[in-house]
Amino acid sequence: MDSYNTHIIITQALYFIIHLIILVGCIIIANKSKSAGAILLVIGAALTLVTTVVQTFVNNGLVSFGDVVNIHIVLMYFNLVVYLMFGLGLILFAVDDWKKHN
């Protein structure tokens, strides 16, 4: 295995760990808050984690359907929607928390 593949595997593992930590944090927030924003945070974090796993399989050539380039395009747009959902959840949670404290 060359150095490039080693770096790819290490960064994918780190992304997975980071997304897992974010998901756990969002679950804790949603458990305490029970607001719509917190639920969107959890859904966005969970879908981001799933997207990271799918991208790992695509990048390592374990996809047996379709063209890899088309799959990357679909994943890019899906990831865009997921991050938008996460961002909206974060804004809703912040506004809700701000209203509670003011």
mmCIF file of the C-alpha atoms, coordinates in Angstrom:
data_MODEL
# 
_entry.id   MODEL 
# 
loop_
_atom_site.group_PDB 
_atom_site.id 
_atom_site.type_symbol 
_atom_site.label_atom_id 
_atom_site.label_alt_id 
_atom_site.label_comp_id 
_atom_site.label_asym_id 
_atom_site.label_entity_id 
_atom_site.label_seq_id 
_atom_site.pdbx_PDB_ins_code 
_atom_site.Cartn_x 
_atom_site.Cartn_y 
_atom_site.Cartn_z 
_atom_site.occupancy 
_atom_site.B_iso_or_equiv 
_atom_site.pdbx_formal_charge 
_atom_site.auth_seq_id 
_atom_site.auth_comp_id 
_atom_site.auth_asym_id 
_atom_site.auth_atom_id 
_atom_site.pdbx_PDB_model_num 
ATOM 1   C CA . MET A 1 1   ? 0.000   0.000  0.000   1.00 0.00 ? 1   MET A CA 1 
ATOM 2   C CA . ASP A 1 2   ? 1.436   3.315  -0.983  1.00 0.00 ? 2   ASP A CA 1 
ATOM 3   C CA . SER A 1 3   ? 1.553   6.457  1.119   1.00 0.00 ? 3   SER A CA 1 
ATOM 4   C CA . TYR A 1 4   ? -1.394  8.111  -0.682  1.00 0.00 ? 4   TYR A CA 1 
ATOM 5   C CA . ASN A 1 5   ? -3.779  5.245  0.135   1.00 0.00 ? 5   ASN A CA 1 
ATOM 6   C CA . THR A 1 6   ? -2.600  5.232  3.735   1.00 0.00 ? 6   THR A CA 1 
ATOM 7   C CA . HIS A 1 7   ? -3.410  8.936  4.067   1.00 0.00 ? 7   HIS A CA 1 
ATOM 8   C CA . ILE A 1 8   ? -6.837  8.412  2.505   1.00 0.00 ? 8   ILE A CA 1 
ATOM 9   C CA . ILE A 1 9   ? -7.660  5.611  4.948   1.00 0.00 ? 9   ILE A CA 1 
ATOM 10  C CA . ILE A 1 10  ? -6.441  7.632  7.941   1.00 0.00 ? 10  ILE A CA 1 
ATOM 11  C CA . THR A 1 11  ? -8.451  10.722 6.969   1.00 0.00 ? 11  THR A CA 1 
ATOM 12  C CA . GLN A 1 12  ? -11.588 8.658  6.339   1.00 0.00 ? 12  GLN A CA 1 
ATOM 13  C CA . ALA A 1 13  ? -11.248 7.045  9.758   1.00 0.00 ? 13  ALA A CA 1 
ATOM 14  C CA . LEU A 1 14  ? -10.772 10.461 11.382  1.00 0.00 ? 14  LEU A CA 1 
ATOM 15  C CA . TYR A 1 15  ? -13.824 11.870 9.572   1.00 0.00 ? 15  TYR A CA 1 
ATOM 16  C CA . PHE A 1 16  ? -15.864 8.908  10.797  1.00 0.00 ? 16  PHE A CA 1 
ATOM 17  C CA . ILE A 1 17  ? -14.731 9.425  14.407  1.00 0.00 ? 17  ILE A CA 1 
ATOM 18  C CA . ILE A 1 18  ? -15.430 13.167 14.210  1.00 0.00 ? 18  ILE A CA 1 
ATOM 19  C CA . HIS A 1 19  ? -18.916 12.598 12.786  1.00 0.00 ? 19  HIS A CA 1 
ATOM 20  C CA . LEU A 1 20  ? -19.594 9.999  15.474  1.00 0.00 ? 20  LEU A CA 1 
ATOM 21  C CA . ILE A 1 21  ? -18.605 12.504 18.186  1.00 0.00 ? 21  ILE A CA 1 
ATOM 22  C CA . ILE A 1 22  ? -20.858 15.151 16.611  1.00 0.00 ? 22  ILE A CA 1 
ATOM 23  C CA . LEU A 1 23  ? -23.738 12.653 16.488  1.00 0.00 ? 23  LEU A CA 1 
ATOM 24  C CA . VAL A 1 24  ? -23.313 11.776 20.168  1.00 0.00 ? 24  VAL A CA 1 
ATOM 25  C CA . GLY A 1 25  ? -23.241 15.481 21.066  1.00 0.00 ? 25  GLY A CA 1 
ATOM 26  C CA . CYS A 1 26  ? -26.391 16.127 19.037  1.00 0.00 ? 26  CYS A CA 1 
ATOM 27  C CA . ILE A 1 27  ? -28.174 13.209 20.716  1.00 0.00 ? 27  ILE A CA 1 
ATOM 28  C CA . ILE A 1 28  ? -27.285 14.658 24.128  1.00 0.00 ? 28  ILE A CA 1 
ATOM 29  C CA . ILE A 1 29  ? -28.567 18.085 23.062  1.00 0.00 ? 29  ILE A CA 1 
ATOM 30  C CA . ALA A 1 30  ? -31.784 16.601 21.640  1.00 0.00 ? 30  ALA A CA 1 
ATOM 31  C CA . ASN A 1 31  ? -32.325 14.546 24.789  1.00 0.00 ? 31  ASN A CA 1 
ATOM 32  C CA . LYS A 1 32  ? -32.126 17.681 26.949  1.00 0.00 ? 32  LYS A CA 1 
ATOM 33  C CA . SER A 1 33  ? -33.894 20.100 24.590  1.00 0.00 ? 33  SER A CA 1 
ATOM 34  C CA . LYS A 1 34  ? -36.516 18.046 22.755  1.00 0.00 ? 34  LYS A CA 1 
ATOM 35  C CA . SER A 1 35  ? -36.972 20.883 20.248  1.00 0.00 ? 35  SER A CA 1 
ATOM 36  C CA . ALA A 1 36  ? -37.443 20.701 16.483  1.00 0.00 ? 36  ALA A CA 1 
ATOM 37  C CA . GLY A 1 37  ? -33.993 22.203 15.976  1.00 0.00 ? 37  GLY A CA 1 
ATOM 38  C CA . ALA A 1 38  ? -32.350 19.553 18.131  1.00 0.00 ? 38  ALA A CA 1 
ATOM 39  C CA . ILE A 1 39  ? -34.156 16.788 16.234  1.00 0.00 ? 39  ILE A CA 1 
ATOM 40  C CA . LEU A 1 40  ? -32.900 18.256 12.935  1.00 0.00 ? 40  LEU A CA 1 
ATOM 41  C CA . LEU A 1 41  ? -29.392 18.314 14.408  1.00 0.00 ? 41  LEU A CA 1 
ATOM 42  C CA . VAL A 1 42  ? -29.594 14.585 15.181  1.00 0.00 ? 42  VAL A CA 1 
ATOM 43  C CA . ILE A 1 43  ? -31.053 13.714 11.780  1.00 0.00 ? 43  ILE A CA 1 
ATOM 44  C CA . GLY A 1 44  ? -28.434 15.819 9.987   1.00 0.00 ? 44  GLY A CA 1 
ATOM 45  C CA . ALA A 1 45  ? -25.582 14.340 12.023  1.00 0.00 ? 45  ALA A CA 1 
ATOM 46  C CA . ALA A 1 46  ? -26.828 10.773 11.489  1.00 0.00 ? 46  ALA A CA 1 
ATOM 47  C CA . LEU A 1 47  ? -27.202 11.253 7.742   1.00 0.00 ? 47  LEU A CA 1 
ATOM 48  C CA . THR A 1 48  ? -23.758 12.837 7.570   1.00 0.00 ? 48  THR A CA 1 
ATOM 49  C CA . LEU A 1 49  ? -22.333 9.766  9.288   1.00 0.00 ? 49  LEU A CA 1 
ATOM 50  C CA . VAL A 1 50  ? -24.119 7.497  6.802   1.00 0.00 ? 50  VAL A CA 1 
ATOM 51  C CA . THR A 1 51  ? -22.839 9.615  3.904   1.00 0.00 ? 51  THR A CA 1 
ATOM 52  C CA . THR A 1 52  ? -19.290 9.326  5.240   1.00 0.00 ? 52  THR A CA 1 
ATOM 53  C CA . VAL A 1 53  ? -19.561 5.531  5.317   1.00 0.00 ? 53  VAL A CA 1 
ATOM 54  C CA . VAL A 1 54  ? -21.019 5.401  1.788   1.00 0.00 ? 54  VAL A CA 1 
ATOM 55  C CA . GLN A 1 55  ? -18.284 7.715  0.492   1.00 0.00 ? 55  GLN A CA 1 
ATOM 56  C CA . THR A 1 56  ? -15.684 5.429  2.051   1.00 0.00 ? 56  THR A CA 1 
ATOM 57  C CA . PHE A 1 57  ? -17.078 2.460  0.125   1.00 0.00 ? 57  PHE A CA 1 
ATOM 58  C CA . VAL A 1 58  ? -17.243 4.499  -3.086  1.00 0.00 ? 58  VAL A CA 1 
ATOM 59  C CA . ASN A 1 59  ? -13.690 5.767  -2.679  1.00 0.00 ? 59  ASN A CA 1 
ATOM 60  C CA . ASN A 1 60  ? -12.383 2.263  -2.034  1.00 0.00 ? 60  ASN A CA 1 
ATOM 61  C CA . GLY A 1 61  ? -14.106 0.829  -5.107  1.00 0.00 ? 61  GLY A CA 1 
ATOM 62  C CA . LEU A 1 62  ? -16.619 -1.360 -3.304  1.00 0.00 ? 62  LEU A CA 1 
ATOM 63  C CA . VAL A 1 63  ? -19.569 -0.009 -5.281  1.00 0.00 ? 63  VAL A CA 1 
ATOM 64  C CA . SER A 1 64  ? -21.062 -2.473 -7.693  1.00 0.00 ? 64  SER A CA 1 
ATOM 65  C CA . PHE A 1 65  ? -23.748 -0.236 -9.188  1.00 0.00 ? 65  PHE A CA 1 
ATOM 66  C CA . GLY A 1 66  ? -23.534 2.563  -11.710 1.00 0.00 ? 66  GLY A CA 1 
ATOM 67  C CA . ASP A 1 67  ? -20.760 4.907  -12.632 1.00 0.00 ? 67  ASP A CA 1 
ATOM 68  C CA . VAL A 1 68  ? -18.537 6.089  -9.762  1.00 0.00 ? 68  VAL A CA 1 
ATOM 69  C CA . VAL A 1 69  ? -18.527 9.678  -11.063 1.00 0.00 ? 69  VAL A CA 1 
ATOM 70  C CA . ASN A 1 70  ? -22.337 9.789  -11.039 1.00 0.00 ? 70  ASN A CA 1 
ATOM 71  C CA . ILE A 1 71  ? -22.380 8.380  -7.521  1.00 0.00 ? 71  ILE A CA 1 
ATOM 72  C CA . HIS A 1 72  ? -19.988 11.108 -6.358  1.00 0.00 ? 72  HIS A CA 1 
ATOM 73  C CA . ILE A 1 73  ? -22.267 13.773 -7.857  1.00 0.00 ? 73  ILE A CA 1 
ATOM 74  C CA . VAL A 1 74  ? -25.319 12.318 -6.115  1.00 0.00 ? 74  VAL A CA 1 
ATOM 75  C CA . LEU A 1 75  ? -23.409 12.112 -2.825  1.00 0.00 ? 75  LEU A CA 1 
ATOM 76  C CA . MET A 1 76  ? -22.278 15.730 -3.175  1.00 0.00 ? 76  MET A CA 1 
ATOM 77  C CA . TYR A 1 77  ? -25.855 16.966 -3.573  1.00 0.00 ? 77  TYR A CA 1 
ATOM 78  C CA . PHE A 1 78  ? -27.118 14.678 -0.810  1.00 0.00 ? 78  PHE A CA 1 
ATOM 79  C CA . ASN A 1 79  ? -24.366 15.948 1.482   1.00 0.00 ? 79  ASN A CA 1 
ATOM 80  C CA . LEU A 1 80  ? -25.364 19.523 0.630   1.00 0.00 ? 80  LEU A CA 1 
ATOM 81  C CA . VAL A 1 81  ? -28.967 18.849 1.690   1.00 0.00 ? 81  VAL A CA 1 
ATOM 82  C CA . VAL A 1 82  ? -27.829 17.091 4.859   1.00 0.00 ? 82  VAL A CA 1 
ATOM 83  C CA . TYR A 1 83  ? -25.584 19.996 5.884   1.00 0.00 ? 83  TYR A CA 1 
ATOM 84  C CA . LEU A 1 84  ? -28.409 22.422 5.130   1.00 0.00 ? 84  LEU A CA 1 
ATOM 85  C CA . MET A 1 85  ? -30.656 20.380 7.435   1.00 0.00 ? 85  MET A CA 1 
ATOM 86  C CA . PHE A 1 86  ? -27.967 20.358 10.120  1.00 0.00 ? 86  PHE A CA 1 
ATOM 87  C CA . GLY A 1 87  ? -27.458 24.130 9.766   1.00 0.00 ? 87  GLY A CA 1 
ATOM 88  C CA . LEU A 1 88  ? -31.185 24.850 9.996   1.00 0.00 ? 88  LEU A CA 1 
ATOM 89  C CA . GLY A 1 89  ? -31.410 22.648 13.055  1.00 0.00 ? 89  GLY A CA 1 
ATOM 90  C CA . LEU A 1 90  ? -28.512 24.500 14.637  1.00 0.00 ? 90  LEU A CA 1 
ATOM 91  C CA . ILE A 1 91  ? -30.135 27.882 13.952  1.00 0.00 ? 91  ILE A CA 1 
ATOM 92  C CA . LEU A 1 92  ? -33.516 26.708 15.282  1.00 0.00 ? 92  LEU A CA 1 
ATOM 93  C CA . PHE A 1 93  ? -31.883 25.268 18.380  1.00 0.00 ? 93  PHE A CA 1 
ATOM 94  C CA . ALA A 1 94  ? -29.913 28.484 19.005  1.00 0.00 ? 94  ALA A CA 1 
ATOM 95  C CA . VAL A 1 95  ? -33.010 30.667 18.583  1.00 0.00 ? 95  VAL A CA 1 
ATOM 96  C CA . ASP A 1 96  ? -35.033 28.413 20.882  1.00 0.00 ? 96  ASP A CA 1 
ATOM 97  C CA . ASP A 1 97  ? -32.269 28.419 23.508  1.00 0.00 ? 97  ASP A CA 1 
ATOM 98  C CA . TRP A 1 98  ? -31.901 32.205 23.203  1.00 0.00 ? 98  TRP A CA 1 
ATOM 99  C CA . LYS A 1 99  ? -35.647 32.669 23.760  1.00 0.00 ? 99  LYS A CA 1 
ATOM 100 C CA . LYS A 1 100 ? -35.536 30.481 26.871  1.00 0.00 ? 100 LYS A CA 1 
ATOM 101 C CA . HIS A 1 101 ? -32.732 32.532 28.423  1.00 0.00 ? 101 HIS A CA 1 
ATOM 102 C CA . ASN A 1 102 ? -34.091 35.988 27.573  1.00 0.00 ? 102 ASN A CA 1 
# 
